[in-house]
Amino acid sequence: MRIHTHFIGLLAAVGSVAAGSADPGPSPSAAGVLTMDDAIGLALANQPALTAAGARVDAAGGRAWQAGRWSNPELVFQVEEWPVSNGGQFSDAKQTIGVAQELPWPGKKKLDRQIGASDVRFSQAGLELYRLELVRDVKAAFSTVLALDRSVEVGEHLVLVAESSAESSRKRVEAGATAYQEQLRAEIQLEQARSELDDLRLEAVAARETLALLLNVRNLEQMRIEGSLAEQPEDRLLQASVSDWIHTHPSMVAARARVDRAELGLRRARLQPYPDVTAAVSGGRLGETDQSIVQFGFAIPLPLLDSAKGHKAEAFADIEEADAELAVVRRELERAWAVALKRYQAASSQVEGYRQRILPKADEALRLVQTGFADGKFGLIDLLDTQRTTAETQLTYQRKLLQLAIARAELEALFHAPVPQP
């Protein structure tokens, strides 16, 4: 009867890592109500890992700006031809003071700025990807809480029914109307219902803790989680194709930014052997004559040994790696979409089957057995079995709704266009 999903443990691990870098925020008001949109807003506002990703974008922007700047000029003070014998004085030396400025080879700084801009795009794509995945995880965790809360309600109802049946059976045994084994059967089902209810409550608590970690709040124990799991598939997602979203997906944007970065790196490596010129201008006086002088100078490194062969080889390898990663990212996104779409379609079909056929049949079977039990046509064991089957059917239906919600969250994260939850 329990709802088992690997997603609870997965989200708990992700949430503990993300939230562990900062103290959790305050708990929401105990009397408050938390909706799906509220939960997403809290996660985006409170999650420290998202703040860290934003800081990486800012850092990349700073590096990109700095990459386009020239180096600072140098102050140059020179003393030449200072006679140190026969009583020579400092004033007899040639003295000049001026500035020297390194002049980058044309095109180098432009490429440096372009490389910095590609790094910014890569960081921005990483931020957007984390935001999408965070929203996806919050939707899945929130849906898990809704499903488990509803399952706890079903479990509590089953316990009440089992208690009533056990009491009724005990009275029938005392009156001699039935055998003692009927009472034992009823008491066994009561103990099973209580045990399974305890398990459901523990899972519900764990699900709330997982959601609290993602929202970076202390706890959600007293918060009323408001919402319902969608019972109908979203046509927009069912009709979408990979070409509708793959080019704008952050993973593809980041992969293309890496390709651009590698190509720019090759162009930059080809310019590496060309020397940066240092120009200097200074003025001063000429020793004993005290004449004013002006000097100009240029320093040009001779690239006799540096052919940048290693830089070029590295750049070619970077391009090859970036192209391969772009192809891998595309294939992984296409595969992820195909898998998530199949899950969504399968969950949609199963939910419809339960809603249209299985649940009505289970309710009708319970009604008939209850009526027959009242008329003496069925025994208490038949009624207990039918009640349990109906409860298990309702719990399975909640599990199917949860599968539908999680598949929807995965598709929305890929589609890069979140659809409002009901």
N, C-alpha and C positions, 0 to 999 in steps of 0.2 A: 504493500500500500504506500510505501514511501516514495517520494519523488527523488530519484537519483539523477544527478547531472554533474559531469566533470567540470562544468563551467564554474560551479561554486568554488572549488578548490583553486582553479586557475585564476579567477578574479581575486581571491584572497591573497595569492602569491603576488600578483601584479600590484594590488593595492598596498600591501605591506611594504614593498620596495619603494613605490612612489611616495607614500605618505611618511615613510620613515625618515626622510630628510628634513622634516620640519614638524613642529608641534601641531597637533590637530586644532582646528578652529573650534569655536564654541558649539555646544550642542544646540540644535534647533529647539524652539520653544516646546515644552512638554505638551502644551495644549494645541500645538500647531498641526497643520496638515501638509503633507509633502506630496506633490504631484510629480509626474515625469519631467515636465519642463522645469520645475523648481530644482529637482535633483541635478539635471544637466547644468543649470545655471550655477549651482553651488560647486559642482565639480570644476567647471571652467574658471570659477573665481578663486577657489581655495587650493587646487591641486599644485603643490610646490614643484612637481616635475614639469608642469606646463610653464611655470615661471622660469625655471631653469632653461627650458627650450627657447623661451623668448629672449632670455639673456644671451644665449648663444647667437641668436640673430643679431642682436645689438653689437656683440663683439665682432661678428663678421663684418657688419657695417663699418665699425671703427677701423678694422684692418683694411677694408676696401678704400676708405677715405685716405688713410695714411699711405697706402701703396702708391697713390697718385701724386704725392707731394715730393718736391725736390728736397735734397738734403740742405741743411743750413749752411750758409757761407762761413768760411773760416777767416778769422782775423790773423793777419800775417805781419809780424814785426821782424825786420832783418837788420843786422849790423854787419857790414862787409869792409874789407880793407882797413882793419883797425891796426895801426902800427903799435907794436908792443915794445919796441926797442928805441933807444935814443930819446927816452922821455915822451914817447907818443901818448896822446890823450884820446879819450873816448870821442871827444868832439872832432878829432881828426878823421874818424871813420865815416864811411858812407852809411847813412841811416835812412831806412824806408819803413813805411807802415801802410798796409793796404788790406784787401780782401781777396780771397780765392773761392771760387765757386765751381763745384763739379757740374758739368753739363752732360746729362745722360744722352746716350746715342738715340737719335730720332726713332720713335716708335716703341722704345722700351717702356716708358712710363704709361703710355696709352694701353699697352698690353697688360701692364701690372694692374691698371684700373679695371680693365675688362675681366681679368682673372679674379680680382676682388669681388666684382659684381656677380660673377658666377658662383662664388662661395656664398654670397648673401642669398642668392636664389636657392642654393642647396639647403642652407640653414632654414630659410622660410618654409621650404617644402617639408623639412623635418618637423617643424613646429606644427604645420597644418596636418601632417600625418598623425602626430601624437594627439592633436585635438580630435580628429575623427575617431581614432581608436579609443580615446577616453570616453567620448560620447557613446560609442558602440558598447563599451563595457558597462557604462552606467545604465543604458537601456536594458541590457541583458540582466544585470544585477537587480534592477528595479522590477523587471518582469518576474524574476525568480522569487522576490519577496511577495509579489502579488499572488503568484501561483501557490506558494507555500502557505500564505495566510488563508487562502481559500481552502487548501487541503486540510489545514488545522481545523477549520470550521466543519468540514465534512467528517473529520476524525472525531471531533467533539460530539457531533450528532450521532455518529455510530456508537460511541460509548454510552450516550444516554439511552439509545434504543437497546443496546446490549444489557444495560443495567435493568431496564424495565422488563426485558425478556427473562433475565436471570431471576428477578423477583417473582415474576409470574410463574416461572417453572417451579421455583421453590414452593410456592403456595399450592400448585397442582400436585406436587409430590406429597406434601403434607396432607392434602385432602384425599390422597389415594387415587387420583385421577390419571396418573401417569407414572412411568417407571423412573427410578432414581437416575438412570443414565441420561435422561433428558435434562435433568438439572445440571449434571456434570458437564454435558455438552454446552449448555447455555453459559455456565460459569467459565468454561475454557474460552469461549468466544469473547466473553467480557474481558478476561485477562489479556487476550491477544489484542483486542481493540485498545485497551489502556496502554499496553506496551508500544503499539504502533503510533498512538497519539503522542506519547513521550518522544519517540523518534522524530515525528513531524515537527514538534515544538522545538526540539534541538536544532533541526535543520533550518527552521524559520529564524531562530536566533542567529545562527551562523550566517544566514543570508543577509540579515540586517547589519551584522558586523562587517561583512564584505562591502555592502553598499556604503556604510559609514566611512570605511577606509578610502573608497574611491572619492567620496565627497570631502574627505579630510575633516570630518567632524568627530566629536568624541563618541557619541552613541545616538542611536535612533530608537531606543527601547520604548519610549513613551510617544513617539511620533506616529500619527495615523497616516499610513500609506494609502493614498487615494488614487484610484484608477481601475481599469479593467483590461484584461488581455483581449486583444482583437480576435474575433472569431471569423473574420473574412479576410482573404488575401488582398493585397494592394495591387490593383491591375497595373498601375504605373511601373511597378517593379517587375511584374510578370512579363510585361511587354517590352521592357528595356533590353538593349543589346550592349555588348562590350564596347562597340564603337561609340556609344552615346557618352561614355564617361572616361574611358581608359586614358585618353590623351591629357585630361586635366587632373587625373589622380595624382596626389602628392608624390607617390612612389615613382611614377613616370617622370614627373617634373624634376625630382631629385636626380634620377638616373640621367636625364638629358643634361642637367646642369653639370654633372660629372663629365659627360662627354665633351661639353663645351669647354670645361676647365682643362681637360687633357689636351684638346686641340689648341687652345690658347697657350698652354704650357709648351707645346712643340714649337709654336711660332716664337715664343719667348726664348727658348733654348737656341734657336737658330740665330738670334741676335746676340746671344751671350758673348761670342768671341769679339764682337765689335766693341772697341774700347770707349769708355766714358772719358771725355776730355775735361781737364781742370784748367780753367782760365783764372788768371790773377792780374790785378792791377794795384799798384802801390805808388806812393809819392814820398819825397823826403828831401834830404840835403846831401851834398857831395863834399864830405870832409872839410879840409881847411879852406876850400874856396867858398864854402857856404852857399853854393849854388843850389837852387831848387831843381829837383829832377822828378820825372815820372817814368815808371817801369811797367811793362806789360810782359806777361808770360803765359805759356801754355804747357801743360803736361799731358802727354798722351801715352798710356800704357801700351807696350808692345806685346801683342798676343802671340808670342813665339811658341809657347808650350800649351796654351789653353785653346784647343779647337772645339771645346764643348761637346766632344764626341760622347762622353758619358751622359751629359744632360740630354742629348738628343735620343740616345738609346733608352733612357728612362722615360722620356716623353712618349716615344713610340709604344713602349710597353704599357704606359698609362692609358693611351688611346685604345689599345687592344683590350685591356681590362675593362675600361668603361663601356666600350661597345658590347662586350660580352655580358656585362652586368645589366645593360639596358635590355638586351634580348631575354635574359633570365627574368628580370622584373616583369616584362610583358607576359611571358609564359606563366609566371606564378599568379599574376592578376587574372589572366584568362582562366586558369585552372580554379582559382578561388571563387570566381564568379560562377563558373559551371557547377562546382560542388555546392555552393550556397544556394544557387537557384534550384538545383535538384532537391535539396533539403526543404527549401521553401515550398516547392510544388508538392512534395510528398507530405509535408506537414499540413498543407492546405487541404489536400485530399483526405487525409486521416481526420482532421478536425471536422470537415464536412460530413464524413461518414459517421462519426460519433454524434454530431449534432442532429443529423437528419434521420439516422436509423438506430444506432446502438443505444443512445440515451433514451429515446422514446420507448424502445422495446424493453429496456431495463425498468423504466418507470411503470410500464403497463404490466410487466411480469410481477413486480412488487404489489401493484394494486390488486391483481387477480389473486395472488397468494394471500394477501391480507384479508380479502373478502372470503376466500375459501377457508382460511383459518377461523374466521369469525363464525362461519357456517358449519365448522367441524369437518370440512373436507380435507384439510391439510393439517399436519402436525406442527408442533413448535419448531422442530428441526428444519422442516421445509421453509418455515418463515425466517429462521435465523440465517439459513444459507442464502436465501433470496435477498435479504437485507444486506448481507455482507457483499454479495455479488454486485448489488446496486451501488454500494459505497465504493467498491473497488473500481467500478466503471466510471464513477464521477472523478475519482482521483486520477485515473488514467487519462481522462479528458483534460484535466488541468495540466498533466504532463505534456499532452499533445499541444495544448495552447502555448505552453512555455517553449516548446520546440519551434513553434511557428514564430513566436516573438523573437527568439534568439536568431533564427534564420533571417528574419526581417531586419534586425539590427545589423547583421553582417552584410546584407545586400545594400542597405542604406549607407554604410561606411564605404563600401566600394563605389557605389553610385555617386558618392560625393554630393548628394543633395538630400539631406535628411527629410523624411516625411513626418509631419506631426503625428504623435501617438494619439489614439482615441482617449 
